[in-house]
Amino acid sequence: MEATAGDPVGRRGGRAAVAGGGLLLLLASLTLAVSAGAVPVPFATVWGVMLNKLSPGLVEETWSQGRAAIVWEIRFPRALLAMMVGAGLALVGASLQAVTRNPLADPHLLGISSGGAFGAILALLHTGLFLGLLTVPLLAFLGALGATAIVLGVSRFADATSADRLVLAGVAVSFIVMAAANVLIFLGDPRATHTVVFWMLGGLGLAQWGQLVYPLAILVCCGVWLILRAGDLNAMTVGDETASTLGIPVARFRLFVFVVGALITGVMVAFSGIIGFVGLMVPHVVRMVVGGDYRRVLPGSALVGAVFLLWADIAARKLMPPEDMPIGIVTGLAGGVFFIWLLGRRRPG
């Protein structure tokens, strides 16, 4: 692991410039995401509405109430949810790649997203909202956690200790869990099954202010825990023996990371549906820019993941106006191309 205490001032300044540029890009992407749509809204109106909602009367109102409702009630919650989901999935992908030492690990390939979708579909079609708004996120988390446990169990049963075989175990479990989810859809009320299309294809159109507190709380709590354990994640990338010599309880720490990843993924899937490949692509892009130190990879992944999903949502709204293309299609296309490029880049010789 490289030390950072003795870094030159110029290098620290360069990192600060990169971080500042990333935050400016995030802010610009947020503004564009709120502005873009079937009814375009000028940037000045976007910020005027936002500032007036935060501090009434701060900006003179030159816009209609309809424009204000579009910005504040529809597009701003949607953009914030995109940022949370993108940041959360990228954090999970980076963490899983560290503890499995597998550059292809992400919550989608390891079946965690499928487990979350299974729980959400179970709540929507069969159990009902018996715990109110918490029902779908809770069952989605339990489904993601169950899928994680199955992947770990299969990997032990099949002695799939290598990185490639662990991914294969995850893919197999993902197919099985999605088959079970399809059974739930088949057995559900035909008049209600159209609601689960959202979970199968991914989308942000149901974002509401009253529900954003759940993904935000999970993202902050779990994200802070992961960033605080960045040093341990660095050690895990070297190998289990090295991590053990540094006093890290390898098996328990890996299990904790899987559980935290399942919690983040389950809650995000509950509000956005299945959105694949974010956790696979983003950490690789970030490592190309900031190196392999997880003290920089994790915050960078959260930032780039948020920006990426904002732009994916913009594309989803612009490709087939006035209809919104499911965002899972956009990320799937981008992720598939990236996957092929990554495989070609790692081709021997």
C-alpha positions, 0 to 999 in steps of 0.5 A, a space after each residue: 500500500 502506498 503512503 500518502 503522508 509524504 506526498 508532495 504539495 503539488 500532487 495533493 493540489 492536483 488531487 484537490 483540483 480533480 475533486 473540485 472539478 468532479 464536484 463542479 461536473 456533478 453540479 452541472 450534470 444535476 442542473 442539466 438533468 433537472 432542465 432536460 425533458 419534454 418541457 425544457 426548463 431554463 437553467 436560471 429557472 431551475 436554480 431560481 425554483 430550487 433557491 426559492 424552495 430552500 429560502 422563500 422569496 430569495 429570487 423573484 419569481 418569473 416562472 409559472 407554477 407549472 414550471 415550478 412543480 415540474 422542477 421541484 416535484 418531479 425532476 429534482 427528486 428524480 435527479 437526486 435519486 439518480 445520484 444516490 443510486 449511481 453512487 451506491 451501486 458504484 461503491 458496492 461494485 468497488 468494494 466487492 472487487 476488492 474483497 473478491 480480488 475480482 475486477 468483474 465483480 459487481 452487484 448485478 453479476 453476483 446476483 445481489 440486484 436480482 435478489 433485491 428485485 425478487 424481494 421488491 416483486 414479492 412485496 408488490 404482488 403478494 405480501 402487500 405493504 404490511 409495513 407501509 413504505 418500509 415494506 418494499 425496501 425491507 424485503 428488497 434488502 432481505 432478497 439481496 441478502 438471501 441472494 448473497 448468502 446463496 452465492 457464498 454457499 454455492 461458491 463453498 459447495 463448488 469450491 469456487 474460490 477463484 475470482 472467475 468461478 465466483 463470478 460464474 456462481 453469481 451469474 448462476 444464482 442470478 438466473 435462478 433468482 430471476 426465474 423465481 421472480 418470474 414465477 412470482 410475476 406469473 402467479 400474481 394478479 395479472 392486473 397488477 403485474 404491469 407494475 413490476 415492469 419498472 423493477 425489471 427494466 429499471 427507472 427513476 420516474 417514481 421518485 418522491 420527496 417523502 421516500 428519498 430519506 431511505 436511500 439517503 440514510 443507507 447510502 450515508 451510513 454504509 458509504 461512510 463505513 466503507 470509506 473508513 475501512 478503505 485501508 482494509 480494502 487495500 489490504 484485501 486486494 493484495 491477498 488474504 494472507 497479507 490482510 491476515 498478517 495486518 490483523 484483519 479478520 478476513 472471513 468476517 470482514 468479507 462477510 460484512 462487506 457483502 452484507 453492507 453491499 446487499 443492504 445498499 443494493 437492496 434499498 437502491 433496487 427497491 426505488 430504482 429497479 434493476 440497473 446493471 453494470 454501474 458497479 462494474 464500469 465506474 470503479 475501473 474508470 476511477 482507478 484509471 484516473 486516481 490509481 488503486 488506493 481505495 481511500 481515493 477509489 471509493 469517494 471517486 466511485 461515488 462521485 463518478 457513479 452519481 454523474 454517470 447515472 444522471 447522464 444515463 437518465 438524461 439519455 433515457 428521457 431524450 432518446 424516445 421523447 416524449 416517452 422515458 426509456 427505462 434507464 436499465 436499457 441505457 446502462 445495459 447498453 453502455 455496460 455491455 460495450 464497456 464489458 467487451 472493451 474490458 475483456 479485449 483490454 485484458 486479452 493476453 499478448 
